[in-house]
Amino acid sequence: MAVPAVRSAVRTWLEKFEAGDKVLVAVSGGADSLALAHALSVEAKQLAITILGVTVDHQLQSGSAAQAETVVSQLSAMDLKCVVKKVEVKIKDGLESSARSARYKAVNEVAQAENVVAVFLGHTQDDQAETVLLGLARGSGTRSLSGMAAHTGIFVRPLLGLTRETTQNYCEQTDLTFWKDPHNQDQQFARVRVRTEAIPVLEKTIGPGISEALARSSQLLREDADALDHWAEHEAMKLDLADLDCAHLEAMPKAIRTRVLRIAIYAQGAPSGSITAEHVSVIEALITAWSGQGAANLPGGVKVERISGRLSLSPQRP
């Protein structure tokens, strides 16, 4: 059942594109991405879509270059060309996160250079469950707990409804030898601990199906988050985002108010993704817990202060 399941999941997405289109598939050589690449190579022929592979050499392990060349050989056997992209991982916020940022940057560069219409990624239901559980541990909000989207921008994740076991079975049934990344067994990484310790304990103590339930919850939360974002965007369109009435903001449900605040702050030039829950909490206090606080200075030089019952937002002057 693994082969038809993976191929069907891939075909559903490929059918959204047109003959002559080119798509990119990111391949590490692990079971998930290797199964994805193979299924794409088979299904794309019938639709006259060109598949190009990319493998990122993070240069973090001895033998990483050899592994990249192995992927090139494996994709060549599928009649797919593969670009090797070497990156230098600069550790800024932990090895996992820094490597992921470098990887996405590299894949984006190849996607732009090759003018592809989509980038296929091999994340599975298990990856989704791990993402949600990590978000819960961090006390994240609805958007973070909604996990990874099946389609975001040019990125497509067709295997989110399938398990890691399915992709491994696919490889075995199609005689593909997949790579077992040593980092996936390294207990210094939180995701590895979730995968090898937390989820097995939950399965044992609560019952089977935890990963599926977490993934299902993420989809429900994504729908909620999308609805709240849409509501907040609709509200923000009616406002002067540099001069907001505090009484009007306070009358909003908090979930909408905090989203409107984020929209307003980013509209004043805060770098994308720079505003944290702590930043929003400070601004929220200017509205709902006013006691004469001074101005708040946010990333990107954005200044927020309460003046005569109104919230003033402006780029900070040098």
C-alpha positions as CSV (number, residue, x, y, z in Angstrom):
1,M,0.0,0.0,0.0
2,A,2.9,2.4,0.5
3,V,3.7,2.8,-3.2
4,P,0.2,3.8,-4.3
5,A,-0.3,6.0,-1.2
6,V,2.8,8.1,-1.9
7,R,2.3,8.3,-5.6
8,S,-1.3,9.3,-5.2
9,A,-0.4,12.0,-2.7
10,V,2.2,13.3,-5.2
11,R,0.0,13.1,-8.2
12,T,-2.7,15.2,-6.4
13,W,-0.3,18.1,-6.2
14,L,1.3,17.7,-9.6
15,E,-2.1,17.8,-11.3
16,K,-2.4,21.4,-10.1
17,F,0.5,22.4,-12.5
18,E,0.7,22.6,-16.2
19,A,2.6,20.6,-18.8
20,G,6.1,22.2,-19.3
21,D,6.3,23.5,-15.7
22,K,9.4,22.8,-13.7
23,V,9.3,21.9,-10.0
24,L,12.2,21.4,-7.5
25,V,12.4,18.6,-4.9
26,A,14.6,18.9,-1.9
27,V,16.4,15.6,-1.2
28,S,18.6,14.7,1.8
29,G,18.7,11.0,0.9
30,G,16.5,10.1,3.9
31,A,13.4,7.9,3.3
32,D,10.9,10.7,3.2
33,S,12.6,12.8,0.6
34,L,13.9,9.9,-1.4
35,A,10.4,8.4,-1.7
36,L,9.1,11.8,-2.6
37,A,11.7,12.2,-5.4
38,H,11.0,8.7,-6.8
39,A,7.3,9.2,-6.8
40,L,7.7,12.6,-8.5
41,S,10.0,11.1,-11.2
42,V,7.3,8.5,-12.0
43,E,4.2,10.7,-11.9
44,A,5.7,13.8,-13.6
45,K,6.4,11.9,-16.8
46,Q,2.7,11.4,-17.5
47,L,2.1,15.1,-17.0
48,A,5.1,16.4,-18.9
49,I,6.4,18.2,-15.9
50,T,10.1,18.6,-15.3
51,I,11.5,17.6,-11.9
52,L,14.8,18.9,-10.7
53,G,16.5,17.8,-7.4
54,V,18.5,19.8,-4.9
55,T,20.5,18.5,-2.0
56,V,22.0,20.8,0.6
57,D,25.4,20.0,2.0
58,H,25.5,21.6,5.4
59,Q,29.2,20.6,5.9
60,L,28.4,19.8,9.5
61,Q,29.3,16.1,9.4
62,S,32.3,14.2,8.0
63,G,31.3,12.6,4.8
64,S,28.6,15.2,4.0
65,A,30.0,15.8,0.5
66,A,30.0,12.1,-0.2
67,Q,26.3,11.8,0.9
68,A,25.4,14.7,-1.4
69,E,27.1,12.8,-4.3
70,T,25.2,9.7,-3.4
71,V,21.9,11.7,-3.7
72,V,23.1,12.9,-7.1
73,S,23.7,9.3,-8.2
74,Q,20.3,8.1,-6.8
75,L,18.4,10.9,-8.6
76,S,20.4,10.3,-11.8
77,A,19.1,6.7,-11.7
78,M,15.6,8.2,-11.7
79,D,16.5,10.3,-14.7
80,L,16.5,13.4,-12.5
81,K,19.2,16.1,-12.5
82,C,20.3,17.2,-9.1
83,V,22.0,20.4,-7.9
84,V,24.3,20.2,-4.9
85,K,24.2,23.4,-2.8
86,K,27.0,23.8,-0.2
87,V,26.2,26.1,2.7
88,E,28.1,27.5,5.7
89,V,25.8,27.2,8.8
90,K,26.3,30.2,11.1
91,I,25.1,29.3,14.5
92,K,22.7,32.1,15.7
93,D,19.9,30.4,17.5
94,G,20.9,26.8,18.0
95,L,22.3,24.3,15.5
96,E,18.9,22.9,14.4
97,S,17.3,26.3,13.7
98,S,20.5,27.7,12.1
99,A,20.9,24.7,9.8
100,R,17.2,24.9,8.8
101,S,17.5,28.6,8.0
102,A,20.6,28.0,5.9
103,R,18.9,25.1,4.1
104,Y,15.8,27.1,3.2
105,K,17.9,30.0,2.0
106,A,19.9,27.6,-0.3
107,V,16.8,25.9,-1.6
108,N,15.2,29.3,-2.3
109,E,18.2,30.4,-4.2
110,V,18.1,27.3,-6.5
111,A,14.3,27.7,-7.0
112,Q,14.8,31.3,-8.1
113,A,17.8,30.5,-10.4
114,E,15.9,27.6,-12.0
115,N,12.6,29.5,-12.2
116,V,10.5,26.7,-10.8
117,V,6.8,26.9,-10.0
118,A,7.0,24.9,-6.8
119,V,9.4,23.3,-4.3
120,F,8.4,19.9,-3.0
121,L,9.4,19.0,0.6
122,G,9.2,15.5,2.2
123,H,7.7,16.4,5.6
124,T,5.4,13.7,6.9
125,Q,2.7,13.3,9.5
126,D,5.3,12.4,12.1
127,D,7.2,15.6,11.4
128,Q,4.0,17.5,11.8
129,A,3.3,15.8,15.2
130,E,6.8,16.6,16.4
131,T,6.4,20.3,15.4
132,V,3.1,20.6,17.3
133,L,4.5,19.0,20.4
134,L,7.5,21.2,20.4
135,G,5.2,24.2,20.0
136,L,3.2,23.1,23.0
137,A,6.3,22.8,25.1
138,R,7.3,26.4,24.2
139,G,3.9,27.7,25.0
140,S,3.4,28.9,21.4
141,G,0.2,30.4,20.0
142,T,-2.4,29.2,17.6
143,R,-0.3,29.9,14.5
144,S,2.7,28.0,15.7
145,L,0.6,25.1,16.9
146,S,-1.0,24.8,13.5
147,G,2.3,23.3,12.3
148,M,3.4,23.2,8.7
149,A,1.0,24.0,5.9
150,A,0.6,21.7,3.0
151,H,1.2,24.7,0.7
152,T,3.0,27.9,1.7
153,G,4.2,30.2,-1.1
154,I,6.2,28.0,-3.5
155,F,6.6,25.2,-0.9
156,V,4.5,22.0,-1.2
157,R,4.4,19.2,1.4
158,P,2.4,16.4,-0.2
159,L,3.3,13.8,2.4
160,L,1.9,15.4,5.5
161,G,-1.0,12.9,5.5
162,L,1.4,9.9,5.4
163,T,3.6,8.4,8.1
164,R,7.4,8.0,8.2
165,E,6.8,4.3,8.2
166,T,5.0,4.6,4.9
167,T,7.9,6.4,3.2
168,Q,10.3,3.8,4.6
169,N,8.1,1.0,3.2
170,Y,8.0,2.8,-0.1
171,C,11.8,2.8,-0.3
172,E,12.0,-0.9,0.6
173,Q,9.3,-1.8,-2.0
174,T,11.1,0.2,-4.8
175,D,14.7,-1.0,-3.8
176,L,15.8,2.5,-2.7
177,T,18.5,2.6,-0.1
178,F,17.8,5.5,2.2
179,W,20.3,7.4,4.4
180,K,20.0,7.4,8.1
181,D,21.2,10.8,9.2
182,P,23.2,10.4,12.5
183,H,21.8,13.8,13.6
184,N,18.4,12.1,13.8
185,Q,19.6,10.0,16.7
186,D,21.5,12.8,18.5
187,Q,19.8,13.4,21.8
188,Q,21.2,17.0,22.0
189,F,18.4,18.0,19.6
190,A,14.9,18.6,21.1
191,R,13.2,17.2,18.0
192,V,15.1,14.0,18.4
193,R,14.1,13.7,22.0
194,V,10.5,14.3,21.1
195,R,10.7,11.6,18.4
196,T,12.5,8.9,20.3
197,E,11.3,9.6,23.9
198,A,8.3,11.9,24.3
199,I,6.0,10.5,21.6
200,P,6.8,6.8,22.4
201,V,5.9,7.5,26.1
202,L,2.7,9.2,25.1
203,E,1.8,6.3,22.9
204,K,2.5,3.9,25.7
205,T,0.7,5.8,28.5
206,I,-2.2,7.4,26.6
207,G,-2.7,5.0,23.7
208,P,-1.7,4.6,20.0
209,G,-2.5,7.3,17.4
210,I,-0.9,10.2,19.2
211,S,1.0,11.4,16.1
212,E,-2.1,11.2,14.0
213,A,-4.1,13.1,16.6
214,L,-1.5,15.9,16.9
215,A,-1.4,16.3,13.2
216,R,-5.2,16.4,13.0
217,S,-5.2,19.1,15.8
218,S,-2.7,21.1,13.8
219,Q,-5.0,21.2,10.8
220,L,-7.9,22.4,13.0
221,L,-5.8,25.0,14.6
222,R,-4.5,26.2,11.2
223,E,-8.1,26.7,10.1
224,D,-8.8,28.7,13.3
225,A,-5.6,30.8,12.8
226,D,-6.5,31.5,9.2
227,A,-9.9,32.7,10.2
228,L,-8.6,35.0,13.0
229,D,-5.9,36.4,10.7
230,H,-8.5,37.2,8.1
231,W,-10.7,38.9,10.7
232,A,-7.8,41.0,12.0
233,E,-6.7,42.0,8.5
234,H,-10.3,43.1,7.8
235,E,-10.3,45.2,10.9
236,A,-6.8,46.7,10.2
237,M,-7.9,47.8,6.8
238,K,-10.4,50.2,8.4
239,L,-7.8,51.8,10.7
240,D,-5.0,54.4,10.6
241,L,-2.3,52.0,11.7
242,A,-0.1,54.8,12.9
243,D,-2.8,56.3,15.2
244,L,-5.1,53.9,17.0
245,D,-7.9,54.6,19.4
246,C,-7.2,52.6,22.6
247,A,-10.9,52.3,23.5
248,H,-11.6,50.8,20.1
249,L,-8.8,48.4,20.5
250,E,-9.8,47.4,24.0
251,A,-13.3,46.5,22.8
252,M,-11.9,43.9,20.4
253,P,-11.4,40.3,21.4
254,K,-7.8,39.9,22.5
255,A,-7.0,37.4,19.7
256,I,-8.0,40.0,17.2
257,R,-6.4,43.0,19.0
258,T,-3.0,41.4,19.3
259,R,-3.1,40.5,15.6
260,V,-4.0,44.1,14.7
261,L,-1.2,45.3,16.8
262,R,1.3,43.0,15.0
263,I,0.0,44.3,11.6
264,A,0.4,47.9,12.8
265,I,3.9,47.4,14.1
266,Y,5.1,45.7,10.9
267,A,3.4,48.4,8.9
268,Q,5.8,50.9,10.6
269,G,8.9,48.9,9.4
270,A,9.6,46.2,12.0
271,P,11.5,43.4,10.3
272,S,9.4,40.4,9.3
273,G,9.2,37.8,12.1
274,S,10.9,40.1,14.7
275,I,7.9,40.8,16.9
276,T,7.6,38.3,19.8
277,A,4.7,37.6,22.2
278,E,6.7,39.6,24.8
279,H,6.8,42.6,22.5
280,V,3.0,42.4,21.9
281,S,2.4,42.0,25.7
282,V,4.2,45.3,26.4
283,I,2.0,47.1,23.8
284,E,-1.1,45.3,25.0
285,A,-0.4,46.8,28.5
286,L,-0.5,50.3,27.0
287,I,-4.1,49.5,26.1
288,T,-5.6,47.3,28.8
289,A,-3.4,48.1,31.8
290,W,-2.5,51.7,31.4
291,S,-0.7,53.3,34.3
292,G,1.4,56.0,32.6
293,Q,4.0,53.7,31.1
294,G,6.6,55.3,28.8
295,A,7.1,54.6,25.1
296,A,8.1,51.1,23.9
297,N,11.0,50.7,21.5
298,L,10.6,47.7,19.2
299,P,12.8,46.0,16.6
300,G,13.4,48.0,13.4
301,G,13.3,51.2,15.4
302,V,9.5,51.3,15.8
303,K,8.3,53.5,18.6
304,V,4.9,52.9,20.3
305,E,3.5,55.2,22.9
306,R,0.1,56.1,24.4
307,I,-0.9,59.8,24.0
308,S,-4.3,61.1,25.1
309,G,-6.0,57.8,24.8
310,R,-4.5,56.9,21.5
311,L,-1.7,54.6,20.5
312,S,0.9,56.3,18.4
313,L,3.2,54.2,16.3
314,S,6.1,55.6,14.3
315,P,9.5,54.7,13.0
316,Q,12.1,55.8,15.5
317,R,14.1,58.8,14.5
318,P,18.0,58.6,14.8
